[in-house]
Amino acid sequence: MRAQSAAGSDGFVAPDVSDFWQPLFGTDGPFAVTRASVVLVLSVVGICWLLLAATRKLSLVPGRTQLVTESVYGLVRNSVARDVIGSKDFLRFVPLLFSMFILILVNNLFGVVPPIQFPTMSRVAMPAALTLVVFVLYHYLGIRKRGVVGYFKSLMPPGIGIGLGLLIYPLELITYFFTRPVTLALRLFGNMFAGHLLLLLFITGGEYLVFEAGGAGMMVAGGVSWFMAFVMTVFEILVEFLQAYIFTLLAALYLAGAVADEH
């Protein structure tokens, strides 16, 4: 908590970027074990356990765990992979897309689940790593399908003359090799970072107003701040689901472009 008493000289200290670092072992450098990395590992273990438990004894009349698992799988398989990539090629991408969706969703939801309350995707390295997987696979599939020369030729929009092409083609290269991956990663990161920062602000601000600021008016304001934290938590759950879905949907769109007959 970052609320400090006025007698302690600083008064209320608003949450900032430092609240997202939280090293558990080691204080600096790339090898520090942070809260985000521990939560990510816990999520992988939990997801594996849940999927194994849900599919160990499959039945025609599914139980609650099997029903939820099949519903999530059906959403990714049918509404994302098949509808976006097409019935010809979608099946081979379903494991990747389902794994990404469930991993992002669980780690997003951890942002509002006590006692974890930390969205892993609010650390930019996490969505960047997932984006790297998508775009390495995207370019690999495109090159394998068309060859190196054919692939880079396919990045040029059809029907453009040489003169205009000299202007458009560099922009297309920037789009496919920089803009798309950066925006895919930053969209997920930015939403999780901003949402969690707002929750921290309302919760710690309410704590300061109720316990530190003093006065009935400040206590009422603190109660309002906590109520807003509750409202934002409900809204954040919706955003967390939508961001997992949007990331998976865009990944499917990019992979569909790589395997399409015409780029």
C-alpha positions in Angstrom: 0.0 0.0 0.0 1.2 3.4 -0.9 -1.0 5.5 1.4 1.2 7.3 3.9 0.1 9.6 6.7 0.6 13.3 6.4 2.6 13.1 9.6 5.0 10.8 7.7 5.6 13.8 5.4 4.3 12.6 2.1 0.6 12.3 2.6 -1.0 10.1 -0.1 1.4 8.7 -2.7 -0.4 7.7 -5.8 0.4 4.3 -7.4 2.9 4.4 -10.3 5.0 2.1 -12.5 7.1 0.9 -9.6 4.0 -1.0 -8.2 4.3 -3.3 -11.2 7.9 -4.3 -10.7 7.8 -6.2 -7.4 10.9 -8.4 -7.4 10.7 -11.3 -5.0 14.3 -12.6 -5.4 16.9 -10.2 -6.6 16.3 -6.5 -6.8 17.5 -5.6 -10.3 18.4 -7.0 -13.7 16.9 -9.4 -16.1 17.3 -12.4 -13.8 15.2 -11.1 -10.9 12.3 -13.3 -10.0 9.3 -11.0 -10.0 5.7 -11.4 -8.9 4.6 -11.4 -12.5 6.9 -14.4 -13.4 5.7 -16.4 -10.3 2.0 -15.7 -11.2 2.6 -16.8 -14.8 4.1 -20.1 -13.6 1.2 -20.6 -11.2 -1.2 -19.9 -14.0 0.4 -22.5 -16.3 0.3 -25.1 -13.5 -3.3 -24.3 -12.7 -4.4 -24.4 -16.3 -2.7 -27.8 -16.9 -4.4 -29.2 -13.8 -7.8 -27.8 -14.7 -7.7 -29.1 -18.3 -6.5 -32.5 -17.2 -9.2 -32.7 -14.5 -11.9 -31.6 -17.0 -10.9 -34.1 -19.7 -9.9 -37.1 -17.7 -13.4 -38.6 -17.5 -15.4 -37.2 -20.4 -19.1 -37.9 -20.5 -22.1 -37.3 -22.8 -23.7 -35.3 -20.0 -20.8 -33.0 -19.0 -20.2 -31.8 -15.5 -19.6 -28.2 -14.7 -15.9 -28.2 -15.2 -16.2 -30.2 -18.5 -19.0 -27.9 -19.7 -17.0 -24.7 -19.1 -13.9 -26.2 -20.7 -15.8 -27.4 -23.8 -17.5 -24.0 -24.0 -14.2 -22.1 -24.0 -12.7 -24.5 -26.5 -15.7 -24.3 -28.7 -15.5 -20.5 -28.7 -11.9 -20.5 -29.8 -12.3 -23.4 -32.3 -15.5 -22.3 -34.0 -15.9 -18.6 -33.5 -12.3 -17.7 -33.9 -10.2 -20.3 -35.7 -12.8 -21.8 -38.1 -14.6 -18.5 -38.9 -11.4 -16.5 -39.4 -8.9 -18.9 -40.9 -11.4 -21.1 -42.8 -12.5 -24.8 -42.6 -9.5 -25.9 -44.8 -6.6 -24.8 -42.5 -8.0 -23.9 -39.1 -7.6 -27.2 -37.2 -3.8 -27.1 -37.0 -3.9 -23.6 -35.4 -6.6 -24.4 -32.8 -4.1 -25.7 -30.1 -2.0 -22.5 -30.3 -5.0 -20.2 -30.3 -6.8 -22.0 -27.5 -3.6 -22.0 -25.4 -3.1 -18.3 -26.0 -6.6 -17.4 -25.2 -6.8 -19.4 -21.9 -3.4 -18.3 -20.8 -4.1 -14.6 -21.4 -7.6 -14.9 -19.9 -6.5 -16.6 -16.7 -3.5 -14.2 -16.2 -5.8 -11.2 -16.9 -8.4 -12.4 -14.3 -5.7 -12.8 -11.7 -5.7 -9.0 -11.6 -9.0 -9.1 -9.6 -8.7 -12.5 -7.8 -7.5 -12.2 -4.2 -4.9 -12.7 -2.9 -3.0 -12.5 -6.2 -4.5 -9.3 -7.7 -1.9 -8.9 -10.3 -2.5 -9.1 -14.1 0.6 -10.6 -15.6 -0.1 -9.0 -18.9 0.5 -5.6 -17.3 4.2 -6.4 -17.7 5.0 -5.6 -21.3 7.4 -8.5 -21.7 4.5 -11.0 -21.3 2.3 -9.9 -24.3 5.5 -9.1 -26.3 6.6 -12.8 -25.9 3.2 -14.0 -27.1 3.2 -11.6 -30.0 6.7 -12.8 -31.0 5.4 -16.4 -31.2 2.5 -15.2 -33.5 4.7 -13.2 -35.9 7.5 -15.6 -36.2 5.0 -18.3 -37.1 3.2 -15.8 -39.4 6.3 -15.0 -41.4 7.5 -18.6 -41.4 4.2 -19.9 -42.9 4.1 -17.1 -45.5 7.7 -17.9 -46.6 7.1 -21.6 -46.6 4.0 -21.2 -48.8 5.3 -18.7 -51.3 9.1 -18.8 -51.0 11.2 -15.9 -49.8 10.9 -13.8 -53.0 7.2 -14.6 -53.5 6.4 -13.8 -49.9 8.0 -10.4 -50.0 6.4 -9.7 -53.4 3.0 -10.6 -51.9 3.3 -7.8 -49.3 2.8 -5.3 -52.1 -0.9 -4.5 -52.6 -2.1 -5.6 -56.1 -2.8 -3.1 -58.9 -0.2 -0.6 -57.8 2.3 0.8 -60.4 6.0 0.9 -59.9 6.2 4.6 -59.0 3.5 4.4 -56.3 4.9 1.1 -55.2 8.2 2.6 -54.3 6.3 4.7 -51.8 3.8 2.1 -50.6 6.1 -0.9 -50.3 8.3 0.5 -47.4 5.2 1.3 -45.5 3.9 -2.2 -46.0 7.2 -3.6 -44.7 6.9 -1.4 -41.6 3.3 -2.5 -41.1 4.0 -6.2 -41.3 7.3 -6.2 -39.4 6.8 -3.5 -36.9 3.4 -1.8 -36.6 1.3 -5.0 -36.3 3.4 -6.8 -33.7 3.9 -3.7 -31.6 0.2 -2.7 -31.6 -0.8 -6.3 -30.9 1.4 -6.4 -27.8 0.8 -2.8 -26.6 -3.0 -3.1 -26.9 -3.1 -6.0 -24.4 -0.4 -4.5 -22.2 -1.9 -1.0 -22.1 -5.4 -2.1 -21.2 -4.1 -4.4 -18.3 -1.7 -1.8 -17.1 -4.2 1.1 -17.1 -7.0 -0.9 -15.6 -4.9 -2.2 -12.7 -3.5 1.3 -12.1 -7.0 2.7 -11.7 -8.0 -0.1 -9.3 -4.9 0.6 -7.2 -5.7 4.3 -7.2 -9.3 3.8 -6.0 -8.4 1.2 -3.4 -5.3 2.9 -1.9 -6.9 6.3 -2.2 -10.0 5.1 -0.3 -7.7 3.5 2.3 -5.9 6.8 2.8 -9.1 8.9 3.0 -10.8 6.5 5.6 -7.8 5.7 7.8 -5.3 8.5 7.4 -6.9 11.8 6.2 -9.4 12.1 9.1 -12.8 13.7 9.3 -16.3 12.4 8.4 -16.2 14.0 5.0 -13.0 12.2 4.1 -14.4 8.9 5.3 -17.4 9.4 3.0 -15.1 10.2 0.1 -13.1 7.1 0.9 -16.3 5.0 0.8 -17.1 6.5 -2.6 -13.6 5.6 -3.7 -14.0 2.0 -2.6 -17.4 1.8 -4.4 -15.7 3.1 -7.6 -13.1 0.3 -7.1 -15.9 -2.2 -7.0 -17.5 -0.7 -10.2 -14.1 -0.7 -11.9 -13.5 -4.3 -10.9 -16.7 -5.4 -12.6 -15.8 -3.4 -15.7 -12.2 -4.7 -15.6 -13.4 -8.3 -15.7 -15.2 -7.5 -18.9 -12.1 -5.8 -20.3 -9.9 -8.8 -19.3 -12.1 -11.2 -21.3 -12.4 -8.9 -24.3 -8.6 -8.4 -24.4 -8.0 -12.1 -24.4 -10.5 -12.6 -27.2 -9.2 -9.6 -29.3 -5.6 -10.8 -29.0 -6.6 -14.3 -30.1 -8.9 -13.0 -32.9 -6.1 -10.8 -34.3 -3.6 -13.6 -34.1 -6.0 -15.8 -36.1 -6.5 -13.0 -38.7 -2.7 -12.7 -39.2 -2.3 -16.5 -39.4 -5.1 -16.6 -41.9 -3.3 -14.0 -44.1 -0.2 -16.1 -44.0 -1.9 -19.3 -45.3 -4.4 -17.6 -47.7 -4.0 -18.3 -51.4 -3.9 -14.6 -52.1 -2.2 -12.3 -49.6 
